[in-house]
């Protein structure tokens, strides 16, 4: 066959390619549609039903058609894992990692697949890499996940993931092992560890502490760690006081900073005689100085969080002893003043910290007597049902709905937060409601992803107008509730009442747990940056439009300055609107 010359070949190339496409390439079927259009819902249903064979088949087709979607790859990897197709799962998880889909979880799960296929070194590499991407629940996984049983005792795992604690290790060596582990884990866990404390100060403080372990009691070491953590400067990074075996103690009293001073707001029945008295001294120090020292161990986003948490630490006898406010951990001497200013000295015995948790595992002064128990009038709305996650009440005379929102979590029993918000706003729309009050003054967070239904129902609501939606905020408005507060400010016409919030509009959160291997001490490092405002929003809190700070007498007499100022505002607004109508 005669060979074509180069010029002729080039000239005929477009014709040759066209003939090739017509003859060889398949012609799309008339009316052909996408795989996703036909199988997307079926794929979701198969995953939900855990029909892994069907899910894998559909997701494989989806990833071939659309390799850009990390969710498809992540779900495909999970289906292959469930089918024990670990090699295929690794490939799919790697694609999810490349696309940035839940990078921490994808890397960790890939590590599990490597471990299950006998690839120990690759398993350790993947698991170690996952720590830098906010993997939640990490400490329990590396200790308990059966997928890692084959590698948990390997040298690489114990050197890079979780050190083994040798039998018979001394207390000094055990603490030093813990401090080294804490340093390594915090560096890969915290979103911005060295924002407020330099690497040199962080490392030198830990080194000095390790050197001084023989001369310190355990609780003194923990308090020094609390001081270091407080310097990091975010509200989710802190040290959890030990409870249970070798647990800490605390006084069975609740100190509270009112506008007019620090008072014993509640106590157990044994100490009922001191309730309602103003605190003058704690141990060796005036109360102001005792609080200032407790502030040095208090994790914080701002000074409002210190105002919330420092009084709690001032009831911890281990903290008081380590800060040289008292001697020993068995009791503390308080100097208190009654309403006439007469001072008295009283000794309060400490109780084990474990006795302060209720049946739901939440911190609580169980069976407490409170300084407003003998008030003549009824309890204000904010104290009516504080243990309930969310509820509302209609004040017919004021044409106002009061909604108390105490936790950003679904109720343990009854309707979900989404169903509740649907019922709440149906009531608002169907009844003679002129104003809505959302009380979050004691809501310190929960699950950020649960607040959307409330927000989306406020926005189109008839009350989303100037001067008709109010949010009561305070020092305990924190974390997921801080985010809810931010979003309400951006998307609605909400007015804020009370005190500044306990966190910032933009903050580092998501306290990722770290468990120290020797002592079991739990510390937390914040691993996620929440930016609910502009990047250059440097506010330290969301401030109230109508400030209302409670005095001790207002609490004692069941008065609520926040609701009082809202009612006064609404009354004044109606007067002004009436004047305008007459003109």
ZAMARGU-4260 file (C-alpha; in steps of 0.2 Angstrom, whole numbers, plus 5000, padded with zeros to 4 digits):
<rodrens>
0) 5000/5000/5000 | 5007/5017/4995 | 5011/5028/5010 | 5003/5045/5011 | 5014/5059/5011
5) 5014/5071/5026 | 5005/5086/5018 | 4991/5074/5012 | 4990/5066/5029 | 4988/5083/5037
10) 4975/5088/5024 | 4965/5072/5026 | 4966/5072/5045 | 4949/5081/5049 | 4940/5069/5037
15) 4949/5054/5044 | 4944/5059/5062 | 4926/5062/5057 | 4924/5045/5049 | 4932/5037/5065
20) 4919/5046/5076 | 4905/5041/5065 | 4910/5023/5063 | 4918/5019/5080 | 4911/5030/5094
25) 4894/5025/5100 | 4879/5037/5096 | 4870/5044/5111 | 4853/5036/5112 | 4839/5048/5108
30) 4832/5055/5125 | 4846/5048/5135 | 4847/5055/5153 | 4860/5056/5166 | 4864/5042/5178
35) 4861/5054/5193 | 4844/5059/5186 | 4839/5041/5186 | 4848/5034/5201 | 4852/5048/5213
40) 4837/5045/5224 | 4839/5026/5223 | 4857/5027/5229 | 4852/5038/5244 | 4838/5025/5248
45) 4850/5011/5247 | 4863/5019/5258 | 4849/5023/5271 | 4843/5005/5270 | 4861/4999/5272
50) 4858/4989/5256 | 4877/4989/5252 | 4877/4979/5236 | 4864/4990/5228 | 4872/5006/5235
55) 4890/5001/5229 | 4883/4997/5211 | 4874/5014/5210 | 4887/5024/5218 | 4900/5017/5207
60) 4890/5023/5192 | 4888/5040/5199 | 4906/5042/5202 | 4910/5037/5185 | 4898/5050/5178
65) 4902/5063/5191 | 4919/5061/5198 | 4919/5079/5205 | 4907/5075/5220 | 4916/5070/5236
70) 4900/5064/5244 | 4898/5051/5231 | 4915/5044/5234 | 4913/5045/5253 | 4897/5035/5252
75) 4905/5023/5239 | 4919/5020/5251 | 4908/5016/5265 | 4898/5004/5255 | 4913/4995/5250
80) 4919/4995/5268 | 4903/4987/5274 | 4905/4974/5260 | 4923/4971/5266 | 4930/4976/5249
85) 4943/4985/5258 | 4955/4989/5243 | 4941/4997/5234 | 4936/5006/5249 | 4954/5013/5251
90) 4953/5020/5233 | 4936/5028/5235 | 4942/5036/5252 | 4957/5043/5244 | 4946/5051/5231
95) 4936/5059/5245 | 4952/5065/5253 | 4957/5073/5237 | 4941/5082/5235 | 4941/5088/5253
100) 4926/5078/5259 | 4926/5075/5278 | 4945/5074/5276 | 4948/5068/5294 | 4935/5054/5294
105) 4940/5049/5276 | 4959/5047/5281 | 4954/5038/5297 | 4943/5026/5288 | 4956/5023/5275
110) 4968/5019/5289 | 4956/5006/5296 | 4955/4998/5279 | 4974/4997/5278 | 4975/4989/5295
115) 4962/4976/5290 | 4972/4972/5275 | 4988/4970/5284 | 4996/4986/5278 | 5001/4992/5296
120) 5013/5007/5290 | 5001/5014/5278 | 4987/5012/5292 | 4997/5022/5304 | 5001/5036/5291
125) 4983/5038/5287 | 4977/5038/5305 | 4991/5051/5310 | 4986/5062/5295 | 4968/5062/5300
130) 4972/5070/5317 | 4976/5087/5308 | 4959/5088/5300 | 4948/5089/5316 | 4943/5070/5317
135) 4930/5070/5331 | 4929/5056/5344 | 4947/5052/5340 | 4953/5047/5357 | 4939/5033/5359
140) 4942/5027/5342 | 4961/5024/5343 | 4958/5015/5360 | 4942/5005/5356 | 4940/5003/5337
145) 4942/4984/5333 | 4948/4988/5316 | 4964/4993/5323 | 4967/4978/5334 | 4980/4971/5323
150) 4991/4987/5324 | 4988/4993/5341 | 5003/4985/5349 | 5015/4989/5334 | 5030/5000/5338
155) 5024/5013/5325 | 5006/5014/5332 | 5013/5016/5350 | 5026/5029/5345 | 5015/5040/5333
160) 4997/5036/5338 | 4994/5031/5356 | 5009/5027/5368 | 5007/5011/5379 | 5008/5014/5397
165) 5021/5001/5404 | 5016/4991/5419 | 5024/4998/5435 | 5028/5015/5427 | 5032/5028/5441
170) 5020/5043/5444 | 5034/5055/5438 | 5037/5046/5421 | 5018/5043/5419 | 5015/5062/5420
175) 5030/5066/5409 | 5023/5053/5396 | 5006/5063/5397 | 5013/5080/5395 | 5023/5074/5380
180) 5007/5067/5372 | 4997/5082/5376 | 5010/5093/5367 | 5010/5082/5352 | 4991/5081/5351
185) 4987/5099/5354 | 4999/5104/5340 | 4989/5094/5327 | 4972/5097/5335 | 4970/5115/5339
190) 4965/5126/5325 | 4977/5140/5330 | 4987/5135/5345 | 5000/5149/5344 | 4988/5163/5341
195) 4990/5170/5359 | 5004/5160/5366 | 5021/5158/5358 | 5028/5141/5353 | 5042/5145/5365
200) 5031/5149/5380 | 5020/5134/5377 | 5035/5122/5376 | 5045/5129/5390 | 5030/5129/5401
205) 5027/5111/5398 | 5045/5107/5400 | 5046/5116/5417 | 5031/5107/5423 | 5038/5090/5418
210) 5054/5094/5427 | 5044/5099/5443 | 5032/5084/5444 | 5041/5076/5459 | 5038/5092/5469
215) 5019/5094/5465 | 5003/5086/5469 | 4992/5080/5455 | 4979/5093/5457 | 4993/5107/5457
220) 4999/5100/5440 | 4982/5100/5433 | 4979/5118/5439 | 4995/5124/5430 | 4989/5116/5414
225) 4973/5125/5416 | 4983/5142/5417 | 4992/5137/5401 | 4976/5133/5392 | 4968/5149/5398
230) 4982/5158/5389 | 4977/5150/5372 | 4962/5161/5373 | 4947/5152/5367 | 4932/5146/5376
235) 4932/5128/5370 | 4950/5124/5374 | 4951/5119/5392 | 4955/5105/5405 | 4941/5095/5413
240) 4942/5092/5432 | 4944/5074/5436 | 4928/5065/5444 | 4926/5048/5450 | 4941/5039/5456
245) 4954/5052/5462 | 4941/5065/5458 | 4941/5083/5463 | 4929/5091/5476 | 4919/5107/5476
250) 4909/5117/5489 | 4890/5113/5488 | 4887/5132/5484 | 4884/5142/5469 | 4893/5159/5468
255) 4885/5171/5456 | 4891/5189/5451 | 4876/5200/5451 | 4877/5219/5447 | 4879/5223/5465
260) 4892/5210/5470 | 4896/5191/5472 | 4882/5182/5482 | 4878/5164/5487 | 4864/5161/5475
265) 4860/5143/5480 | 4867/5129/5491 | 4863/5112/5498 | 4851/5111/5513 | 4865/5109/5525
270) 4872/5126/5520 | 4854/5134/5518 | 4858/5148/5531 | 4871/5156/5520 | 4860/5158/5504
275) 4857/5175/5498 | 4872/5183/5508 | 4886/5193/5499 | 4903/5185/5498 | 4916/5196/5506
280) 4931/5184/5508 | 4936/5167/5502 | 4949/5158/5512 | 4964/5170/5513 | 4958/5183/5501
285) 4945/5196/5497 | 4932/5189/5485 | 4938/5201/5471 | 4956/5194/5472 | 4950/5176/5474
290) 4940/5179/5458 | 4955/5187/5449 | 4966/5172/5453 | 4952/5160/5447 | 4951/5169/5431
295) 4969/5164/5427 | 4963/5146/5425 | 4947/5150/5416 | 4946/5146/5397 | 4938/5161/5388
300) 4932/5169/5372 | 4929/5185/5382 | 4927/5193/5399 | 4909/5188/5400 | 4914/5169/5399
305) 4926/5173/5414 | 4911/5181/5423 | 4901/5165/5420 | 4915/5152/5424 | 4927/5160/5437
310) 4914/5159/5451 | 4912/5140/5446 | 4930/5137/5448 | 4930/5147/5465 | 4919/5133/5472
315) 4932/5120/5467 | 4943/5117/5482 | 4957/5109/5472 | 4958/5125/5462 | 4957/5136/5478
320) 4971/5126/5486 | 4983/5126/5471 | 4980/5145/5469 | 4985/5147/5487 | 4967/5154/5492
325) 4964/5140/5505 | 4975/5126/5512 | 4969/5109/5508 | 4954/5103/5498 | 4942/5097/5512
330) 4934/5114/5516 | 4934/5132/5514 | 4931/5147/5525 | 4920/5161/5519 | 4916/5178/5526
335) 4899/5183/5522 | 4888/5199/5524 | 4870/5199/5527 | 4858/5213/5520 | 4863/5224/5535
340) 4881/5223/5531 | 4885/5212/5546 | 4899/5200/5543 | 4900/5182/5549 | 4913/5168/5546
345) 4907/5151/5540 | 4916/5135/5536 | 4909/5125/5521 | 4914/5107/5518 | 4918/5101/5501
350) 4909/5086/5492 | 4916/5074/5479 | 4913/5082/5462 | 4905/5066/5455 | 4890/5070/5467
355) 4886/5086/5457 | 4880/5078/5441 | 4861/5074/5438 | 4854/5059/5430 | 4857/5066/5413
360) 4875/5068/5416 | 4874/5087/5417 | 4883/5097/5430 | 4870/5102/5443 | 4869/5107/5462
365) 4856/5093/5466 | 4842/5097/5478 | 4848/5115/5479 | 4840/5129/5490 | 4840/5145/5480
370) 4839/5163/5487 | 4822/5167/5478 | 4813/5152/5486 | 4804/5163/5499 | 4799/5176/5486
375) 4781/5182/5487 | 4777/5183/5469 | 4778/5169/5456 | 4794/5164/5448 | 4798/5174/5432
380) 4797/5165/5416 | 4816/5162/5414 | 4815/5152/5430 | 4799/5143/5426 | 4806/5127/5418
385) 4825/5129/5415 | 4828/5110/5414 | 4817/5109/5398 | 4827/5111/5382 | 4814/5122/5374
390) 4796/5128/5377 | 4785/5143/5374 | 4770/5152/5382 | 4758/5165/5376 | 4756/5181/5386
395) 4738/5186/5380 | 4737/5203/5388 | 4754/5208/5381 | 4751/5199/5364 | 4768/5192/5366
400) 4775/5174/5364 | 4789/5170/5376 | 4801/5156/5369 | 4814/5149/5381 | 4828/5140/5372
405) 4840/5132/5384 | 4849/5119/5374 | 4853/5118/5355 | 4849/5099/5356 | 4834/5089/5352
410) 4824/5085/5368 | 4827/5068/5376 | 4808/5065/5375 | 4795/5073/5364 | 4796/5083/5349
415) 4812/5087/5340 | 4818/5105/5339 | 4813/5106/5321 | 4795/5100/5325 | 4794/5112/5340
420) 4799/5127/5329 | 4785/5122/5316 | 4772/5122/5330 | 4779/5138/5338 | 4778/5148/5322
425) 4761/5141/5317 | 4755/5148/5334 | 4763/5165/5330 | 4755/5166/5313 | 4738/5160/5318
430) 4736/5170/5334 | 4736/5189/5339 | 4754/5190/5342 | 4763/5207/5341 | 4780/5202/5348
435) 4791/5187/5351 | 4804/5185/5364 | 4818/5171/5362 | 4827/5169/5379 | 4844/5161/5377
440) 4853/5169/5392 | 4857/5151/5399 | 4859/5142/5383 | 4878/5137/5381 | 4876/5127/5365
445) 4874/5110/5358 | 4873/5105/5339 | 4875/5120/5327 | 4866/5110/5313 | 4849/5110/5323
450) 4846/5129/5323 | 4842/5131/5304 | 4823/5127/5306 | 4821/5141/5319 | 4830/5154/5309
455) 4821/5149/5293 | 4804/5151/5301 | 4808/5168/5310 | 4813/5176/5293 | 4796/5175/5284
460) 4787/5177/5301 | 4775/5192/5303 | 4785/5197/5319 | 4801/5199/5309 | 4799/5218/5309
465) 4808/5232/5319 | 4804/5231/5337 | 4794/5215/5337 | 4808/5201/5339 | 4818/5201/5355
470) 4832/5190/5360 | 4838/5189/5379 | 4856/5186/5379 | 4869/5184/5393 | 4886/5178/5399
475) 4881/5159/5396 | 4875/5162/5378 | 4889/5152/5370 | 4895/5140/5357 | 4881/5134/5346
480) 4869/5147/5354 | 4882/5160/5350 | 4881/5155/5332 | 4862/5156/5332 | 4863/5173/5340
485) 4875/5178/5326 | 4864/5172/5312 | 4848/5180/5319 | 4858/5196/5319 | 4862/5194/5301
490) 4846/5188/5294 | 4832/5195/5305 | 4827/5212/5314 | 4830/5205/5331 | 4834/5217/5346
495) 4845/5210/5359 | 4842/5212/5378 | 4852/5208/5394 | 4871/5206/5395 | 4884/5204/5381
500) 4886/5186/5375 | 4899/5174/5382 | 4908/5172/5365 | 4913/5181/5350 | 4904/5182/5333
505) 4919/5173/5325 | 4927/5161/5337 | 4937/5145/5337 | 4926/5131/5344 | 4922/5112/5343
510) 4932/5106/5358 | 4940/5090/5352 | 4944/5078/5367 | 4961/5072/5371 | 4963/5059/5384
515) 4980/5058/5393 | 4986/5040/5393 | 4993/5038/5410 | 4982/5049/5421 | 4966/5048/5410
520) 4965/5067/5412 | 4953/5074/5399 | 4958/5090/5390 | 4950/5099/5375 | 4958/5107/5360
525) 4947/5118/5348 | 4948/5111/5331 | 4936/5122/5320 | 4935/5140/5316 | 4917/5147/5316
530) 4915/5162/5305 | 4897/5168/5306 | 4902/5186/5303 | 4914/5196/5292 | 4932/5191/5293
535) 4936/5208/5300 | 4923/5208/5313 | 4933/5209/5329 | 4919/5211/5341 | 4922/5202/5358
540) 4903/5199/5359 | 4886/5202/5353 | 4881/5217/5364 | 4863/5221/5370 | 4853/5235/5362
545) 4843/5236/5378 | 4855/5232/5393 | 4848/5224/5408 | 4859/5217/5422 | 4851/5209/5436
550) 4854/5214/5454 | 4854/5202/5469 | 4837/5210/5475 | 4829/5208/5458 | 4833/5189/5458
555) 4828/5187/5477 | 4811/5195/5473 | 4808/5185/5457 | 4810/5200/5446 | 4816/5200/5428
560) 4824/5216/5422 | 4826/5209/5405 | 4807/5206/5402 | 4804/5222/5412 | 4814/5232/5399
565) 4806/5223/5384 | 4788/5228/5391 | 4794/5246/5394 | 4800/5247/5376 | 4784/5240/5369
570) 4774/5251/5379 | 4784/5266/5374 | 4783/5260/5356 | 4764/5259/5356 | 4763/5277/5363
575) 4774/5283/5349 | 4764/5274/5336 | 4748/5281/5343 | 4755/5299/5343 | 4760/5297/5325
580) 4743/5290/5320 | 4734/5305/5329 | 4745/5317/5319
</rodrens>
